[in-house]
Amino acid sequence: MDAAGFRAHKRAQKDDEYFTSPHRGIDGRFTPVEQVRPMDEQFIGGFGFLPPPSSPPTPLPKDAIYTDPAFHLVTTTSQISMSSSQLSQLTPVERSHALRVARMSPHLQFMVGPLLRYDTTVDGVWHGAALIVTSDAGSTYEPHPSLTYRYDPDRPSQHQKMKNTFVGNSFDLGPHPADPHSTSLPLSSSPINGNASSGPHLASEQSPGQEIWVYPGAGGTFTFWRFMIHIPLGLNEMEVTYSINGGQELRFFVPAKQQNMRWASYSCNGFSAGVNPDDFRGPGFQSGYDPCWIDLLAHHHEEPFHVLVGGGDQLYCDGLTREPELQEWVAKIKPEDKQSYPLTDEILQAIDRFYFNHYCQVFRSGAFARANSSIFNGFGSYPDSLQNSPIFRTIGSRGYFFFLLFQCFLNVEVDGIEDQKHINRSIIIGGNGPFVDFPSHSFLGYLGPQTSILLLDCRAERKKDQVCSPTQYEKVFARLHQLPPSTEHLVVQIGIPIAYPRMVALERALESKFNPIVALAKNGSLGLSGFVNSFNREAELLDDLNDHWTARAHKQERNWLISKLQEFARAKSIRVSFLSGDVHCAAVGVFKSLKDKNSPEITPAMDHRYMVNIVTSAIVNTPPPNAVIRLVASLAGKTHKTMHRVQTDETMIPLFQQDPDGSPRGQKFIMGRRNWCITTYDSTTGDLKFDIRVEIEKGGGRTQGYPVSTPRPCWKNS
């Protein structure tokens, strides 16, 4: 382990010592690890321009966007363009009119939101939803909350494809309901968003808020409101403005009816335990979480994304094991003691409290919150006996419940589990999970006339020897065969890479009872306790390896799935690609037809077995230690023979010939830097283009692109 890794483990050990000895307050209750309060009044609806009085942040430097001559403000009275320098010359009254923003009526006190979620497009109608969570004590619900959205089918979106707007300093994005720390002029003033309030066919729709759940916390009750959005697509790409209860307008973009979407993807949106976020905070940034998100938003500013696809680990929930009510259970060393430990009402309330507070905190903070409002791991790889225990089963079930709420805007008790009658048109509901008290929820969404995406639920039904159940696979493939004839590309989003270097030797070593490091860690010796997890005292890395498709327990299922998708690709003339994260590295794996000794190699365009696996992670988390990257890279050049029985080769693409700064590099298969990905459809060639954006300097945010394409299918149906 390198020095940085050692320091991280020592820091984690010190933190553990603080949390493992909780004390009850005078009211008999523990103090939660994470407690989120309603957002400050001055930032809800009105989005005031001053930071909150407590713990004010350092103001961010303004980016080139605000000094660009194209930047202007539109006054509410004369509708004239005005530069920021001109604005400073006005009287106080004139400035207040120019910068005045709408306030919600009736007032709502936000806990988090607004969040956006794209569903799919059916018969030319775009379907999506918005979600907010409000504090009942500080909100007025007479009448119920409503969302108003406006769009003009005759007016093309007015974004400007402006290059080099992000030059390394923090990209200041303007006031936002989710981020009271912003200090710049309103984003609504920027010409990249245009002005939807024009044209004879301007449409204004109102969506009533639907109450889908109420969280009963110790500090009161909090309501989840869902607003459905339906937009007929037209000849032009459109900007859509929306507001809640007449408050500040926000914006997102939808494509033209015949346009394939531009989209961004990410995974691993958080730091592992023991990692100091400030180590990844470059100059001008408030947090180590923000740099790559700011880069993504800067690209969104240049040319807006229609969809934001989140992979695994959209937030990290390691902190649950630090909640005071769980400490006695966590401290149990013997597996049988953990498995028999009773689930009390106090522990159940602590689990719900953690998930609610943690989701609110992460989803309303910084640049990630902005992306969620402007662009539309951990359970299943432990032994069955542990996962069936009362507390562990509850952790998984409640985690999945809050995943459905915050990330899918769904509540099974409200929405049911019937695919054909579901409010979410892209949903594919599978069988009941073995440990999670919910059926799996996969999604098959439209990304344009030639492109679709399958988001396969690889968690609800997961066991140590199963990723997805036969029931889910049967329903998924039945839906895939209903894709329209125009479809050329199917992207299968799976959290963990399916074409990636094998780690079988390491897997065996960590499983061995003779491994001295694991044995010492289980006993807490030599400061190695951080190398084993809090659940069953097995090696921390082992459950990650067991998650992998290439793990021994999943290899048979993996090979079957690849073969099945190859058959689908050949029969439907659809190119299949995979999108994955999880491993905190960027890489591209590839399957292709095995070369016949007596025949030339099949070109990718003609090869139905040619499937790339884009691996993009992490947008926030730290890369693995250099020793691990070197180990993985040393295995990456190997051509695997596992799939030779179905005439398939598997290897990695040497995409990374140079470092982001342009210097040559030896490890061409694996890039151990923070990253995210842009995907576009090339209308001239029919290729699907992936641009993996890799952070140039640690904490600097600016990225260098590494493009790779997968060709349109050119074989005939068979």
N, C-alpha and C positions, 0 to 999 in steps of 0.2 A: 504494500500500500504506500502511495506517495505521501509527502508531508501534509499536503492539503487534506487528503482523505483522513489521515490520522487526527489532525486538528478537528475536523468535522465530527468524528466519532467521539472525541473527548468533550466537545461542546455539547453534543447530544446527551452524553452521559451526565454532564453537569446539570442539564435541563431536567433529565429524568429524576435526579435526586430532589429537585425542587417539587416536582409534581407527585411523587410517590408518597408524600406524607401530608395529605390534605387535612384541613381543620374546618370544623363546622363553625358558622357564625353564631351570634347570640340568638338568632331566630331558628337555630337548629338545622339550617340549610348550608350546603356547600356553596362556595363561590365558583361559578362556572369558569372553565378555561377561556371560553370565548362568549362574550355577551354583546350583541349588537342592538343599539338603540335606534329609534326612528331618526331619519335624516333631519338635519337642522332645518327649521321652518323657512329660513330665508332662501334656501336652495330648492324648495319644492314648488314647482309651478312657476315661480318667478325667476329662480336661478340667479340669485344675487351675485355680485361680482367680487365681494370681499371674502377672504377665507374665514372660517369659524374662529371665534375668539380663543378657543382652547387649542394649544399645540399648533399654531399656524405654520404652514409649510413655507419653505423658501420659494419665492416667486420664480416661475420658469422663464427662461429667456425666450423671446419671441423668435419664431422661425421665419424663413424667407417668405412664407405665404403672406404674412401680414405687412411686409415691406414691398411686395410685388405690386407694380402699378395697377394690375388687374383687380386687386382687392378693393372692394368698395362697400359702403353701407347704404342701405335704402331707408329713408325716413318714412314714418308712418303717415305723413301728411302729403308731401309733394312727390314722393316716389322717385326722387332723384338720386343718382349715384354720387357718392362722396368718399374721398380717400380718408384714411385715418388721420393724416396730417391736417386735412381740412376740418375734420371733426374737432380737433383740438382747438381750433380758432373760434368755435361757436360759443355762445353764452351758455351758462349752466342750464337755463330753461330749455334752450334748443338742443343741447346735448342729451338732456333727460328725455326729451321727446324722441330723439333719433335712436336712443338705445333702449327705450321702454319695451319691455317684454310682457307678454300676456300672463295672467295669473289664473289658476284654476278656479272655477266657480261651479258647484260648491268645492270647497277645499278638501284635498286629500293629503294625508301624511304618509309618505312613502317609507317602506322598509327597503324595497329594492324595485328596480324597473325604471322605465319600461324595457322589457326584453322582447325580442322578436324571434319567431320561428316560422320558417318556410315549410309547407307541407308538400304540395305538388301542384302541377297544372293539369287540368282535365278539360278537354274540348275547348282549349283556348282561354280558360279562366284560371288565373293564378290564385292559389289558396294559401293562406297563412294565418298567423295569429300573433297577438301581443299579450304580455302578461305583466301585471303589477302585483305587488304585495303591499297592503296598507295597514297601518295601525288603526284599529277601530276607535281607540280613545281620542285620537287627534284628527279624525276624518268625519266628514258629513256625507251621508249616503241617501239624502233626500233631495233630488232623485238619485238613483243608482249611478255609479260612474259610467261614462260613455266615451268612446273613442271616435273621433271624426277624422276621416282620411279623404284627401283630395288628389285628383290626377286629371291631366288633360291629354286625351288621346291624339290631339292634333299637334301637340307641342313636343318636339324632340327634347330629350334631356339636355341641359345646358352645361354639363360638366366639360371642363377643358383639360385636355391631355397635356398637363404641364410637367415637364421633366425637371429634375434637380431641385425640387422644392424642399427636399430634406437633405441638409448638408452636414449632418452630424450632431448639431445641437438638438435640444428637445423640441419636438414638434408640438406647439401649443395649440390645442384644439378648441378652445373656447368653452364657455359655461355649459354645463350639462347636469341634468337632475341626479345622475349617479355619481358625480364627482365634484363635490363642493370645493376642492382645492384648485380648480382651474381659475386663471386670473386674466384671461385675455378677452377680446371682443367676441360678440356672439357669432357662433358658427352659422346661424341663419342669415348672416349678412354676406356670406361668401358666394361669388358668382358660380362656383362649381355646382351649387345646388339649384341654381336657376330660380324661377318664380312660377309656381304652379297656378297662381291666381290670375289666369288669363285665358282667352279663347272662348268661343261660343259653346263648345262641347265640354267645358270644364265640369267634371263630376265631383260631387261632394256626398259622401256616404257616412252614415252614423252607425256604429256598432255598439250595442248595449253590453255592459259588463256582465259576465256570468260568474257568480260565486261558485268556485269549484272546490274550495276547502277552507277551513278555518283552523289555524294553529292556536291551541290554548296554552299560552306560555304563562310563566309565573308573573310576568309584568303586564298581562292583559291578553287580549285576543287579536289575531292578525289574519286578514282575509286575503285569499288569492283570487284575483279577478282576471278572467280570460276574455279577450275581445277577438272575434273572428273577422278576418279581412278577405274579401273576394274582389279581384280586379280583372276585368276582361282585357286581355292583351291586345295591342293594336299594331299598327304598321311601324311605330317608333318605339325605341327604348324610352321609358317614362320615369320621371322622378315622382315619387309619391310623398306627400307631406301628411303628417298625422299629429294629432294633439289629443290629450286626455282632459276632459272637462274644460275645454277651451284654453288650456295652458300653452306653454311654450311649444312651438312647432318643431318636430324632428323629421328626418327624411330617410328614405331608402329608395332603391332603384329596382325596377322590374324590366326584363328584356322585351324586345319586340316579339311578336307572335312567332316569327320564323327565325329568331335568333337563338343560338346556343349560349348558355350563360357563362359569364366569367365568375370563377369562384376561388376562394382561398380555403386552405385546410391547415389544421394545426393539431397538436396533441401535447400532453404533459404540461399543463398550464399551472405549474406550482413548483415549489421546492421540496425536496425530500427532507426528512428530519435530519438536523445537524448541519444543514447548509445555511450559510449566512447570506441572505439576499443582497446585502450591501456589496458583497464581492462581485456582483454582476450589475451594479449601478454605475454607469458611466457619467461623465460630467453633464450636468443639466437635467438629469432625471431624478424624480422623486423616489423611485423605487427600482430595485433590480428586476421587478416583474414587468416593467413597462417597455424597455428598449425595443424588443422585437415586435411588440404590439404597436408601438408607435410607427415602426417601419411598415407594418401591414397597413395601418391607417393612412400613412403617407402614400402608399400605392393606391389605396382606395380613393384618395383625393385626386390622384392623377387620372385614374380610370376606374370608376366604381365597380365593386364586386356585387353580384346579385345574390350570392349565397356564401355563407361562412360555415364550413363543415368541421365540426369538432370530433376528433378521435378520442382515444382513451385518456383518462386522467385529466378531465376538464377542470377538476379541482382535486386537491389532495386531502384525504380525510384521516391521515395518520394521527392527528391531534385527538381523535376520539378516545384513544387509549390513555390519554392524560386527564380525562374528565374524572373528578374526585370520586364520584359514586362507583366507578369501575375499578378503582385501584386495588381493592381487596381481591377481586377476580383476576386482574392482571398479574398480581403478585403470586398467584398459585403456580407452582412449578410443575407438579405432577399433572399430566394430561387428564387423568381420571377425576382429579379435583376440579379442574376447569369445566369438564363436561357435565359434572353433576351440580355445579353451582346454580342456585335458583335465580330466576329472573324476578326481581322485585319491581313494584310500581315505581320506586325511586330510580332504579337503573333504567327502566323503560323511558321515563320522563327525561333522564339525562341524555339518552341516545337521541331522542327526538329534538331536544334542545340544541344539542351539538349540530346536528344536520341542518336545522333551520337557521341557526345563527351563522354557521360557516358558509352556507350557500349565499345568504344575504350579504355577508361581508365580501366574499370573493366576487360575486356577480354585480356588485355596485361600486367596485373600486377601480380607479385608474383607467388606462386605455382599454382594458378588456371590457369594461362596462360600456364604453362608447361603441365598441365594435358590436356588442350585443344589441344595441338600440338603433344601429344604423345599417347593419348588414344582417340580411337575414342568414378503477381496476381493483382488484384486491380481493374478490370473493369467488370461491369455487375451486381453488387449487390446494386446499388443505385436506387432511384426511376426513372421510365421511363422518367418523365418530365425533370429531371436533365440530364440524359444520352442523351436525344435528343437535348439538348442545343448546340449551335454551337461550343463553346470551348471544352466542355466536350466530345462531339462526336469526335472532332478532336484529342484530347488527346488519346482516345481509338483507333482510326483508325491508327494514325501515330505510336503509340506504337506497334500495331499489324504488321504494315508494317516493322518496324525495327526488330521485333522479327523474322519475316520470313527471312529477310536479314541476320542478324548476327547469328541466331541460327538454321535456316533451310537452309540457302544458297539459298533462293528462291526469285524471283521477279515475281509477278503475270503477269506483263506486258510483261515479257520475256518468262516465262514458261507456261502461260495459266492456265486454271482450268479444263482441261479434264483429268480424272484419267488415262484412258487407253493409252494416248499418252504422259504422263508426263515424264520428265527426271528423276523424283524421283519415283522409282518402288514401294515403300512401301506406297505411299500416298493414302489417301481416302479423297476426297474433298466433303464437305457437302453443306448445304444451306447457303445463305447469312445471315450474322449476322444482328440482329435488330438494333444495334447501331454502329457496326464496319463495314466499307465498304468493307468487304472481306468475302468470304465463309470460313467455318471452314476447317482446315487442320489436319486430324488425320493420324496416321501412323501405319501400321501393318508390323513389321519387323521380320526377321528370326534370331534366336539366336542359332541355331543348329538343328540337325535332330529331336530332341525331344522338343525343346523349341521355343516359339514365344512370341513377346511382342506387345501389342496394346497400343499406346500412344494416348489416347482419348482427343480431343480438347474440353476442358470444359470452354473455355473463349470466343471464337468468337461469339457463339450463345447465350451466357448467358444473362438472364434477372433475375429480382428479383424472378420470379416464374418459371424459366426454366434454366436448365444447358445445355442440348443439344436438338436440334430439332428432330422431328420425321424423317426428311429427313436424318440427319446424322446417327441416329440409324439404319435406314433401310439399308443404304449403308455399315455400319460397320458390321452388322450381315451377310449380303450377302457375304462379304469378309471372315469373320470368318468361314463360312461353306465351304470355298474353301481351308482351311488349309490341308496340306498333311496328309495321314493316319498315318505317323510316329509320328505326334505331340502328346505329352503327357501332356505338360504344356503350359498354356497361362497365361502370366502376364499382367494384365490391369493396366497401369500407369495412375492414376488420381491424380491431384495435392492435393486434399483435402480428408482426410480419409472418407471411406464409412461405416466403422464399428468402432465407436468411442463413448465415453460417450456423452449422450445428455446434452445440455446446455439450455433447453427450459426455465427454470425459469429465468436465466440470460438474455436471449433473450427478454422475456416479460418485465423484469424490465428496460432494456435499452430503449425499445420502448415506455415505459409509459411516458406520458407528466407530470406525477406527481413525477417523479424521481428527487429529489432535487439536486443531484450531476450533472446530465446532465443539468438541468435548470441553475445552477450557472455557469457551463462551457460555455454554450451558450452565457451568458452575460459577460464572461471574468472575473467573480468574483473569489476572493480568489486564484488567480493563477492557476485556473483549466482549462484554455483555451485549454491546450494540450490534454484534454480528449475528445474533439470533433474534427472531421476532418475539413479540409479546404474547402470541397466541398459543403456540405449541413448542416453543424453544427450539425449533429447527432453524437451519441457516437462513438468514434473511433473504439471500439471493435465490434459495432453492424454490420458493413459491413462484418467483418470477420465471425461473427456468421451466417449472412445471406448467406455467401458463402457455409457453411457446407451442406453436403448431408442430415444430420439429422435435418436441420432447417425445421420449419413447412412448409415453402413454397416449399421445395424440397422433402419432405418425400414421396409423392406419386410417383414421378418420380424415386426416389431411390429404392423404393420397387419393382417397375416394372422392373428396370434394373437388380436387383439381381435375380428376378424370371426368367427373360429372359436368363441370363447367366447360371442359374441352368439347364434350359431346354437344352441349348446348350451343357453344360458339359455332361449331361446324354446321349444326342443323339450322340455325337462325341467321348465319352470316353476321354475327355480332362479335366485335373485338372485346375481350374481357381483360380488364386490368384490376390490380389490387392497390388499395391505399391503406397504409398502416402507420403506426407510431410506436410508442411504448419504450423503445430501446435507447432513447436519448442520443441517437446518432442519425445521420442521413445516409441513405444507401438506396440502391436500386437492384433488386433481384429480378431474374428473368427465367421463364420456362420457354422452351422452344422444341421443335421436333428434332428427334435424334437423327443425326446425319447417317444416311445409308452409305456404306463403303463404296458402292458402285454407282452412286448418283450424286449430283451436286446438292449443296445445302439449299433447303427451301428458303426463299426470301421471306422476311417477316410479314410483308403484305399478303403473301399467299399462304401463310402458315397459321392455321386455326389454333395451334397450340402455343403460339407466341403470346405470352402474357407477362407484362412487367408488374413488379411489386414496388411501388413508390413508398419508401420509408421516410417519413418526415417527423422528427421529434428531437429535441423538445423546444417549444417556443419560449419556455421560461426555465425549466430545470437545468441543473448542471450536467454536462457530459460525463460519461464514465471516466475513471482514472486512465491515464495514458497506457498503463500496463494492460488493462482490459481491452482498450481499443486496439492495441498491437496484437493481442491474442485473437480477437475477432477478425481483424484484417488479415492475419496469417492464414485463417481458415477460409477467407472469402474467395480466393482464387480457385478453389477446388470445384471441379464439375462432379455433381452428385449423380449416382447411378440408381438411386431409389426408384425413380420413375421410368427406368429403361424398359420395364415390362410393358408400359403403355407408350413406348416410342417417344419418351420425353427426356430431354436434358434439362438440368437446373444449374444455374451459375449466377454470378453477380456481374454487373456492368461496371467497368472501371471509369466511372464518371468524373472522379475528382483528380484530374491530372495536375491541377495547380491548387495552391492554397488561395483563399479569397483575396489575398494581397497580391496575387500574381506569381508568387514564387513556386518552383516545382516541388512536388511532394512524392514521397515513396509509397504511402498508403492510398492507393487510388480507388479502393472499393468502399471505404468507410470514412465518413466525415464527422469527427467528434466536436461539433460546435452547434450552438443553438440555431434553429432553423424553422421555416414554415414553407408552404408551397402554394403557387398560383397554377390554376388549370384553365386552359382555354381551348376552344375548338378552332382549328384552322379551316376556314370555309373554302380555301383554294385547293387544299390537298385532301381534306377529310381526316387529317391526323388529329389526335388529341395530344396537346402539348402540356407537359408538366415542367414548371420552373421552380426548382428547389432553391429557396432564398436562404443563404448561409450568412450568419453574422460575421462581419469582417474582423472587428475587434471586440473582445469580451466587454460587454456592457455598453458598447458604442451604439448598438441598434442598427446601424446601416448594414445592408446585406449585399452579397454578390450572388448573382443567379447562376444556377447549373441546370441548363435545359436538357430535357430528354423527351422524345416523342414516341408514341405508339401509333402504327399506321392504321388507316381505315381498312376494313376487311375486303379482300379482293378475291376470295375463293367463292365458289358457287355452293348453294345449299346442297346438302347431301343427307 
